[in-house]
Structures are given as structure tokens and as C-alpha cells.
């Protein structure tokens, strides 16, 4: 039998994460023959001693005793709990299905996230659609530009594969080839993006840097000259705003480039770089010591990426101070930042970045790169406080991505349901409503390749180079991508399309997932799916902030609904080879093989098929 399941309202209310001070209600059902008279909730932060809160008797059935506990949520934090029956050392722990099971030793616990009651996230993001652009590879507005630095390699062959040999540390052309994408090119494609339903563009780094990915910042206060001028960036932001599209920038604040104004190991910028000048105004930003192989601390050992000391006050003032990096770009039109490698940034630095961003308005977004469950993430021995209301607005939802791709590769909807519910339960609702949902990014294998291609885990770049799907595999991959988009567009959060995925561009790990957008493609299969799903999000408020309820999760079939007020949508995803029909509350919904379907209930209670 089930003693407790935190997903069920008869066991715990409210569902999921709670605001500090909010009343929580826990209910247990214990067989009478166990002899339990006063069970207790045992709850604590990780590594701390639990607090024991006693239940009160709340009735009985023929076989079971019922118990109830009402209590206020504690201070913001991530807590873990179990139940002690206070008889024969018997306890209730959580099994893999979230059900309560009897135990006598230590066992798995349930998680309770408690967040600041004042926590809010940007309302314009909810119900929207994001689109990620790798700036050098999207669209070239100024044709046949000259390279602004002599060590860059121009790529006039837009259909050519990105250079990949041999490595980034020493010789070779990896990340040194440029296809010429720029601000003007993005601006010219805004009608295309608006037609897909895009409401927010996330740009990979645009600051001056000496690699095509631009994660090795050379100057935080200049756009890379190949992308355009600061005036062209302002024009892009203004043109996007006119189409109700915001622009979020990549903030790389854990390291700079060695080839930068601040470090200048390569001697490009003069005499004030920290590497050559011990009296440099930037010297305190870095850790120099003979204990490091290169003489200074590097990001993951990359000599071209010296780490900064994020606790250095002069560095923090440079980033967060009045007129600093964040102020500069927000004043020029940006609508927020995505924090690269948020795990590498101290929580108090993230909180300072948040305060700086929110000075420009509560509608400005602070998104973090976190690859795991952000509510129980531990990095460098510290339990992180990303989503408690003082730090990030939300995160990149890698757990959703992994769960969706696993389901579409294996056909185990039950596992998908458990993985989705785990994140929805753990994340504060303000963060969950704007979480960035995606199926591929610049750091992952492209979605169609991941879904239909071979696993590249044990293969080098030479194996990955030039490898393409067969016609049959590509067709299957596109079918699975359509199902994947259905999922991320209708589950809690904000869907994000990685540029080129909408035309099923292929590619294994970087740099092969960063090819130039194929503007000659006439493939409308996935673009039509995205347009259809974007229209659904615009018309259905339940997809902006509605609750999630699963009706079926078995094998290849997943059926769920989102509900908010009088807005309701039923979703049926069918990965199987046969058509599927389900009746939910008297409503019939059908999906063909490898297809999906919706039933939408509008304000007047009319049902329409989408």
C-alpha cells in the first residue's frame, strides 16, 4: 500500500515548492496493525539535524489510522524529509515511484523547496517562445566583410563544415573560422522569427573575443567588430522590440580570454594586461601562482581561459557597478542575461548580478546555465541557492531535455512522467513558468542527430566529421523532433528552438552543431509544427502558468493536461506505430502513429481540436 505520495493532494498541499511561511498540510494513512499513534515529520536541510513535527489523529477507516499535520513552511532553503512512526524504529521513506515505503535504516527522502514569498520572474516570458542564435552562424547582413583581425579565417563557403582540427590550445583552426553572421543579418531575419512565434532571442556571446564562439571575452564593453557596432546592436534591439521580441545576452563572468584587454597574454592590447604587468589594474582579478601549470588559474585547464576571482571587489564593480558591464548592455537595449557556467559563480555574486539587472525593471531576465536539478545542486562543496528568490530567475532545463530525448529514443513514458514531475515539484512556480526548455543547444548534439543517429560518446571529431543521417533515419528523426517540440511547448516552462533545428540541421558535438544556417532549405515540416505550437501558446493561457496533471504515462503513450482558471488543454503524444484514442472526462482525443494531438477548452467551454 501507499502511505504517502507528495504528488497527491490527499497527501500534501500545496503541491511542490512552497513560499516561506505558507501553510503546508501533510496527511498520512497508516495501517492500524502497525500500532502507530503519533507519527512525526522529520525535516531538515542537507547535513543538518531534522526537526520532528508531530501529526494529530484525523479519523480512521476499517483498516487504517489517518493523521494530519498543519505547519508553516520554514525559512527559504532546500529541505529533505521523511516520516518516523515512532514505533519499533519504523520510518517511511520514498521509493523510486515517489511512494512511501516502510524502512528501518536510512532511506531516500522527499524534497521540499521553500522560496522567498517576494520571488517573481518576468511576466512577459510566460507563454512565450525563445530562439537561440549562435551569432556567427545565423545570417550575414553585411556581405563579404573583411576580417577585423588578421588571425581570423573567413568562410565564404556557407555550406562548408566548420573547421575542427586539431585543438583549441595550440596550433590548428578550431574556433578560428568565421562565417560572418552579424547584427544586421539577425535584424533582417526578424520577420522570419516573428513568423515562427518567437518572443525572445537568446544570443551566444557577442562581446569582442578572439574565437568564433566568443566565450573567451576580450572586451566586455565592445561588441565584436565582425558582428557590428554598438549602434547596430541598438538598432537590432529596437527592431526586435517593435515585433515584441526581447533579446537576452550571454554573460561570461567566470573567466576571460587570455587574449584580452584584461589579461593580454598575447600582447594584442598594450601594457596594462595582468599577465605581463604585475601593477596592472586588472591583476587582482586573476590568481597567479607557480602551482598552476600555466602560472595562473585557468577554466578547466584551458590556458586561453584564465579564471577570474569573482570575489574581487574591483571585478564585481566592473560587472555590477553603476555604469558597469550589465548596466551598459541593458541601457543599449538588451533585456537580460544568461549566466554561463553558473556553477562557477558564487551565490552572492549571482545575487548581486540579480539586483543590478532588476534595477532596470522586473521584466529583465536572469537565466542560469545549470545542467542538473538546480534546487538541490551542490558545487564545490556548497549547496546552491539559485532558485530561492534572491538569485536566478530560472535555469536552462537540461533535465527536461534529457528526459524528453530518452523517452523518444526508448519509449518509456512512465520514466518521462517521473522525471518531469520531479523537476515540476522541486522548482518554485515562478522559476518553473519561465524555465528554458529545449532539445538541443550549442553545447549538445543537434536534436535530429541525437534522436536518429549513432551515439558519438566514444568517437573523436574525425569520426563525427561529415557523418550524416540516411534518408530513412532523417525522416524518423524529424517525426521524433515534432513530438519533442510538442512536449517542450506544452509542458511547464518556455520552449526554446536552437537555430537551424527547425529545418532539421544535423551535427554531432561542437563545432559540428554550429554550422551556418541553411537559408536555402525549403523544408517546412518542423517549421509548420513550431508555428502551430506557437499559435497554441498564444491562444491558451494554461500553457503560460497552468498546473500539470498526467492522465496516462505508459510505453509509447503520454497523455496530460494543463489547466489555469477556465483555460484547459489536453495533450496526447503517441510515439507508437498505431493510432491512439483516449477519453478524458468524456472528451475524446486521438493521435495518429508518431503524432500528437490537442484538445483546447476556451473561456466559453467550447472544445476545439488543434
C-alpha angles and dihedrals in degrees: 000000000000116000093181142354118183091208092066122083091216088063104037137010134222098032118240128342117014138203118254108266094019115134114254125197122203123185128190131192112205126180110246092230091068089068096224114161104164116022118185136214109231109200133168145143115263111287094012131106113263126248113231115220117185124226124223124228109261106181135290146242127218090278108017141059115221123217133190134196126186117187140148119257112257128237117307113289145097112282134184125207146182135169129255114205090199092225127102090344089290118160138175117234133175123263127205091274092053091252123137115250132180118258140165103196127047115303143170115303135209119250125232119191114201117191139185111279089224093059111126133163131205109293094205090065095060113096091011135118126236128207123197120215128192093208101216092051107045113069136340113220100171103050125221096002120185114246110257092216127043095229095062122098116219118220111207088167096084092182093052120113115256114261111260111174136144114328144307098245103067134352125004142066102268108139092358098097118093128199094191104245110166147171093270091053091054091047091052090053096050092102088055092050093045088052089058089054095252115166100170133035119205110202123200110229118318100176118113108280138151102242131061092247090052095210088127096074116210099177123008093196099055131065112233105270092230089061094049142255130312087254090057090049090053090049090051092051092047093048091047092049089053087060092045092254121135125202124224120193132213111248112203102189104148095072142004132212119275084226095063145110088256103047104014099182089158093053096235098130109043136253106325100074116122095231097065101022119062088190094053116134085232097051095099090056091073138053112234117187138141088235088078116077091231095039093253138060112270134193105261090335096300106142090202090061111059111189120237126224100244091194093061107113096215090053092048091050089050092054102032106019124106107288090012129134096287094045091047097056097039090052089052092056111279117136100209147318139267109214112225114223094358088183088071094055122083115245092240090054090052089050090052090050089051093053090049093050095045091054083075093054140299089258091070113103131229109191124178134210104233119151098196137046098308095207096064099027116139120194128175089356094304127114104229125232098201099136105031094102104269101072132033123010089218144320144243103276101230093156089060091048093050093046094049094048092047091053093048092049097043108022099230106140093173091064090046091053092051093048094047093047091049092060094040090051095047101043121079108247094243089057095040093053091060101031112138107247118192143149098216141006140179087281098053140058110276112268099245091048092047091050100043107017137081120277109263096193095115098035131094128225093269089061091046094048115104094355110146135178122255116249091257094048091047091052091050091046091053091051090052091046090055089054090046091053090049089055099047093042094053105033119082113290137043119296119231125198116207108224112268096017088100088067092040096250109187132221144133122224122331133334090024092058089057103065122142115276111265101232090176091068115114094183106131098171099102095026089061090049090052093047090050093049092045090053089051091053091050092051101041118064090189089073091058099057110343128137120258124234124177117213098177136006113169132131110317097348129087124176124178143144139220119211135185120164107310093341115100136164129186117206127198119188116189118189093167130103094246135062116265130207126186134182114217115183090335093312116121118215125179134188128185125228112304090359142108137222140194136206114197126198113202133197093280093051093248115144119223129182118229 
